[in-house]
Every structure is written in C-alpha cells, then in structure tokens.
C-alpha cells in the first residue's frame, strides 16, 4: 500500500469520526481503517491485554505514517489538540499503554485527541469527561465504518 493510499484512508476515517463525534483520536482512525475492532479496544480498556499494539496488523513505520497523516490533516483543519487519558476499567484504574516498547513521545502521540473548535466549550468538556472515563471509551460507542483498502 502506498503512502498516498494510506493518507487518503486515514483522512476518510478521521473525517468520519470527527463528523460523528466531534473529535478524533488515532484509535478512532485504526477502528475506521479496520486495523482494530471494537472488541479489541474493549479488551484493552478492561485490562485483558497489556497494550493495544498487540492487536494491530501493522507496526513501526506504518503506525508512524498513520500518526503523521492524522496530525497533518487535523492541523490543516484547525482542530484543537488535547491529551486523552486512557485509564483501564479495572479496580486499579491503571493508565493504559499503546505499545510496550515505545518511547514516551510515541505514547503521547497515541493519546492525542483532536477536537473541533466549532463545538461549544461545554460540549468539548463533556466529550473529554466521557472519553477519559474508564467506563466510557471509544469502544463503547459504535465503531467507525471501515474504509476500503485501495
């Protein structure tokens, strides 16, 4: 798959998530690409696996490309960048990891949430609270539609 093909698929998945929920995260894009399934995210959020990367069919450079494409697309649209908290829905409420061996900067990129500036402040705050709650994460919403592979 070419970089151009991945970029167009990332853009389509990101636009769909943003239109549906008013924000987009790398996890939303992976769901939209079909790289993750809602059940994978649910298992991760419930602490059944150590990191989300275990479920992804691609690693390394492809994941970096996804993050770069999403970041570029979101900045071009003037979306507000915030950090999403990902806390396990377990009694110890531990922070969730995306990758067991990734540097802190990579983990931070995965925690980025891009929010529409057109949303009222109160709605943005509700989104943040709902998404950061261990009981209500992106896996509890309907999964994004898969974007066809080109």
ABEGO torsion letter per residue (X at the ends): XBAAAAAAAAAAAAAAAAAAAGBBBAAAAAAAAGABBAAAAAAAAAGABABAAAABABBEAAAAAAAAAAAAAAAAAGBBBBBBBBBBBBAAGBBBBABAABBAAAAAAAABBBBBAABBAAAAAAAAAAAABAABBAAABBBBBBBBBX
